[in-house]
């Protein structure tokens, strides 16, 4: 078990983390998000979330256990690198 300080909180690993990926609502962007999840070995954990009232944005939810700060950062950066992803929370 390892620990990491993020801000004022100390996180002990492994820990379950929850990501919300907000992207432009299009088949192409959705396909790229799915490919990114597959490359991370997390495709089966990626769930479709909500669509904005205008239909312009779509969210995905992902919950997984990570073993380190680096793994958490890799997941975050992989989704942020997908064109059409607006934010990863």
C-alpha positions as CSV (number, residue, x, y, z in Angstrom):
1,X,0.0,0.0,0.0
2,X,1.4,3.4,-0.9
3,X,0.3,6.9,0.0
4,X,0.2,10.2,-2.0
5,X,-0.6,13.7,-1.0
6,X,-3.0,15.5,-3.4
7,X,-3.7,18.9,-2.1
8,X,-4.3,18.6,1.6
9,X,-5.6,15.0,1.5
10,X,-3.5,12.0,1.6
11,X,-4.6,9.1,-0.6
12,X,-3.7,5.5,0.1
13,X,-3.4,3.2,-2.8
14,X,-5.0,1.1,-4.1
15,X,-8.1,3.2,-4.2
16,X,-11.3,3.3,-6.2
17,X,-11.6,6.4,-8.4
18,X,-14.5,7.8,-10.4
19,X,-14.0,9.6,-13.6
20,X,-16.6,11.6,-15.6
21,X,-15.7,12.3,-19.2
22,X,-17.6,15.1,-20.9
23,X,-17.3,15.2,-24.7
24,X,-19.0,16.5,-27.8
25,X,-21.9,14.3,-28.6
26,X,-21.0,12.6,-31.9
27,X,-20.5,9.1,-33.1
28,X,-16.8,9.8,-34.0
29,X,-15.9,11.2,-30.6
30,X,-17.7,8.4,-28.8
31,X,-15.8,5.9,-30.9
32,X,-12.5,7.6,-29.9
33,X,-13.5,7.6,-26.2
34,X,-14.3,3.8,-26.5
35,X,-10.9,3.2,-28.2
36,X,-9.1,5.1,-25.4
37,X,-10.9,3.0,-22.7
38,X,-10.1,-0.2,-24.6
39,X,-6.4,0.8,-24.8
40,X,-6.4,1.3,-21.0
41,X,-8.1,-2.1,-20.5
42,X,-11.2,-0.3,-19.0
43,X,-13.7,-0.6,-21.9
44,X,-16.1,-2.9,-19.9
45,X,-16.2,-0.3,-17.0
46,X,-17.1,2.7,-19.2
47,X,-20.7,3.6,-18.9
48,X,-22.7,6.1,-20.9
49,X,-23.9,9.0,-18.7
50,X,-26.2,11.9,-19.5
51,X,-26.6,14.0,-22.6
52,X,-27.0,17.8,-22.2
53,X,-30.4,19.3,-22.8
54,X,-29.3,20.7,-26.1
55,X,-27.8,17.4,-27.2
56,X,-24.4,19.0,-27.8
57,X,-22.5,17.1,-25.0
58,X,-22.5,13.6,-23.7
59,X,-20.9,12.2,-20.6
60,X,-19.3,8.9,-19.7
61,X,-18.7,7.5,-16.2
62,X,-15.8,5.2,-15.3
63,X,-15.1,3.7,-11.9
64,X,-11.9,1.6,-11.3
65,X,-9.3,0.7,-8.8
66,X,-5.9,2.3,-9.3
67,X,-2.7,1.3,-7.7
68,X,-0.8,4.6,-7.9
69,X,-1.0,8.3,-8.6
70,X,0.8,7.6,-11.9
71,X,-1.9,5.2,-13.0
72,X,-4.7,7.7,-12.1
73,X,-2.8,10.4,-14.1
74,X,-2.4,8.1,-17.1
75,X,-6.1,7.4,-17.2
76,X,-6.9,11.1,-16.9
77,X,-4.4,12.2,-19.6
78,X,-5.5,9.5,-22.0
79,X,-9.1,10.7,-22.0
80,X,-8.1,14.4,-22.1
81,X,-6.0,13.7,-25.2
82,X,-9.1,12.5,-27.2
83,X,-10.2,15.2,-29.6
84,X,-13.7,16.3,-28.7
85,X,-13.3,15.6,-25.0
86,X,-14.1,18.8,-23.2
87,X,-13.2,17.8,-19.6
88,X,-12.4,14.9,-17.4
89,X,-13.5,15.2,-13.8
